[in-house]
Amino acid sequence: MTQSLFVKIIFIVFGSISILAGLLDWKWFMKSSNARPLIKLIGYNASRLVYATLGAVAIGIALFLIP
């Protein structure tokens, strides 16, 4: 497996998890210590939107920018 394929797979997997966590309101994801500062800064629902958007961006990077 080439390095670029491995990186693509990682971006797609983590992007998918982020999208699903934002859209399906996964409590375990949103209550993690990494998500708390963002939730405190912009609010719970806005954080869900940010995570879903970041997931879509990660998948876009994997599909279009990584050779």
Backbone as JSON, one array per atom type, in Angstrom:
{
  "sequence": "MTQSLFVKIIFIVFGSISILAGLLDWKWFMKSSNARPLIKLIGYNASRLVYATLGAVAIGIALFLIP",
  "N": [[0.85, -1.18, 0.0], [0.62, 2.15, -0.89], [1.94, 5.22, 0.46], [0.36, 7.52, 0.01], [-2.16, 6.45, -0.54], [-2.75, 5.28, 1.93], [-2.9, 7.6, 3.53], [-5.1, 8.83, 2.32], [-7.13, 7.0, 3.0], [-7.12, 7.25, 5.79], [-7.93, 9.97, 6.07], [-10.51, 9.81, 4.93], [-11.81, 7.98, 6.63], [-11.68, 9.25, 9.18], [-12.92, 11.65, 8.5], [-15.48, 10.75, 7.83], [-16.34, 9.74, 10.31], [-16.4, 12.14, 11.74], [-18.37, 13.6, 10.35], [-20.62, 11.94, 10.75], [-20.77, 12.03, 13.56], [-21.41, 14.72, 13.97], [-23.86, 15.0, 12.58], [-25.52, 12.96, 13.58], [-25.57, 13.42, 16.23], [-23.78, 12.3, 18.23], [-23.27, 11.64, 21.46], [-21.04, 10.73, 22.96], [-18.92, 11.55, 21.4], [-19.2, 14.32, 21.29], [-18.93, 14.98, 23.95], [-16.3, 14.61, 24.52], [-13.01, 15.43, 25.71], [-11.63, 16.94, 23.87], [-13.55, 18.22, 22.36], [-14.91, 19.87, 24.09], [-13.8, 22.58, 24.56], [-14.45, 23.9, 22.14], [-17.25, 23.67, 22.12], [-17.84, 25.18, 24.38], [-16.99, 27.64, 23.47], [-18.5, 28.28, 21.06], [-20.98, 27.06, 21.27], [-23.26, 24.23, 21.5], [-24.84, 23.2, 19.26], [-23.75, 24.65, 17.12], [-21.16, 23.67, 17.21], [-21.58, 21.03, 16.46], [-22.25, 21.45, 13.78], [-19.83, 22.52, 12.87], [-18.08, 20.31, 13.22], [-19.24, 18.47, 11.42], [-18.86, 19.85, 9.03], [-16.04, 20.05, 8.97], [-15.46, 17.35, 8.68], [-16.47, 16.86, 6.12], [-14.74, 18.5, 4.67], [-12.32, 17.19, 5.17], [-12.75, 14.76, 3.82], [-13.05, 15.77, 1.24], [-10.47, 16.78, 0.82], [-9.06, 14.39, 0.81], [-10.11, 13.15, -1.48], [-9.68, 14.96, -3.62], [-7.27, 16.43, -3.41], [-5.07, 14.91, -2.54], [-2.73, 13.09, -4.21]],
  "CA": [[0.0, 0.0, 0.0], [1.42, 3.36, -0.95], [1.69, 6.17, 1.54], [-0.74, 8.43, -0.31], [-3.41, 5.7, -0.37], [-2.96, 5.16, 3.37], [-3.33, 8.91, 4.01], [-6.47, 9.01, 1.84], [-8.02, 6.16, 3.81], [-7.22, 7.88, 7.12], [-8.75, 11.18, 5.94], [-11.89, 9.43, 4.66], [-12.38, 7.36, 7.83], [-11.91, 10.26, 10.21], [-13.92, 12.59, 8.0], [-16.79, 10.1, 7.95], [-16.68, 9.73, 11.73], [-16.72, 13.5, 12.14], [-19.67, 13.93, 9.77], [-21.66, 11.19, 11.46], [-20.88, 12.55, 14.92], [-22.11, 15.99, 13.92], [-25.23, 14.87, 12.1], [-26.3, 12.03, 14.4], [-25.48, 13.9, 17.61], [-23.15, 11.3, 19.09], [-22.93, 12.27, 22.74], [-19.68, 10.37, 23.38], [-17.99, 12.35, 20.61], [-19.32, 15.73, 21.65], [-18.54, 15.16, 25.34], [-14.88, 14.34, 24.68], [-12.26, 16.58, 26.2], [-11.19, 17.75, 22.73], [-14.68, 18.98, 21.83], [-15.43, 20.79, 25.1], [-13.47, 24.0, 24.37], [-15.22, 24.45, 21.02], [-18.64, 23.79, 22.57], [-17.9, 26.32, 25.3], [-16.76, 28.86, 22.7], [-19.53, 28.62, 20.07], [-22.25, 26.41, 21.56], [-23.36, 22.81, 21.16], [-25.32, 22.97, 17.89], [-22.76, 25.19, 16.18], [-20.04, 22.73, 17.22], [-21.99, 19.89, 15.62], [-22.12, 21.89, 12.39], [-18.4, 22.65, 12.58], [-17.51, 18.97, 13.06], [-19.74, 17.9, 10.16], [-18.18, 20.57, 7.95], [-14.64, 19.61, 8.95], [-15.44, 16.01, 8.12], [-16.64, 16.99, 4.67], [-13.49, 19.06, 4.15], [-11.31, 16.12, 5.2], [-13.04, 13.84, 2.71], [-12.73, 16.5, 0.01], [-9.01, 16.79, 0.68], [-8.64, 13.04, 0.44], [-10.53, 12.81, -2.84], [-9.29, 15.88, -4.67], [-5.95, 17.06, -3.29], [-4.0, 13.95, -2.33], [-2.58, 12.34, -5.48]],
  "C": [[0.89, 1.24, 0.0], [1.04, 4.31, 0.18], [0.5, 7.07, 1.24], [-2.1, 7.73, -0.18], [-3.75, 5.55, 1.11], [-3.47, 6.48, 3.94], [-4.77, 9.19, 3.56], [-7.47, 8.24, 2.7], [-8.21, 6.77, 5.19], [-8.12, 9.11, 7.06], [-10.22, 10.82, 5.74], [-12.54, 8.82, 5.9], [-12.67, 8.41, 8.89], [-12.89, 11.33, 9.77], [-15.33, 12.02, 8.13], [-17.25, 10.06, 9.4], [-17.11, 11.12, 12.19], [-18.08, 13.93, 11.59], [-20.79, 13.22, 10.52], [-21.85, 11.69, 12.88], [-21.65, 13.86, 14.95], [-23.58, 15.84, 13.54], [-26.1, 14.01, 13.0], [-26.24, 12.36, 15.88], [-24.96, 12.81, 18.55], [-22.66, 11.97, 20.35], [-21.5, 11.97, 23.16], [-18.64, 11.19, 22.64], [-18.01, 13.8, 21.08], [-18.95, 16.0, 23.11], [-17.05, 14.88, 25.58], [-14.15, 15.62, 25.11], [-11.77, 17.48, 25.07], [-12.31, 18.64, 22.19], [-15.17, 20.05, 22.82], [-15.05, 22.25, 24.89], [-14.26, 24.64, 23.22], [-16.68, 24.64, 21.4], [-18.79, 24.99, 23.49], [-17.78, 27.64, 24.54], [-17.95, 29.24, 21.82], [-20.88, 27.96, 20.31], [-22.31, 25.0, 20.99], [-23.76, 22.59, 19.7], [-24.37, 23.52, 16.84], [-21.54, 24.28, 16.1], [-20.35, 21.5, 16.38], [-21.85, 20.24, 14.14], [-20.66, 22.0, 11.98], [-17.77, 21.28, 12.36], [-17.99, 18.3, 11.77], [-19.05, 18.56, 8.97], [-16.72, 20.16, 7.84], [-14.5, 18.2, 8.39], [-15.57, 16.02, 6.61], [-15.38, 17.55, 4.02], [-12.4, 17.99, 4.12], [-11.52, 15.12, 4.07], [-12.72, 14.5, 1.37], [-11.22, 16.56, -0.23], [-8.52, 15.43, 0.23], [-8.96, 12.73, -1.02], [-9.91, 13.68, -3.92], [-7.86, 16.4, -4.59], [-4.81, 16.09, -3.08], [-3.88, 13.08, -3.57], [-2.66, 10.84, -5.31]]
}
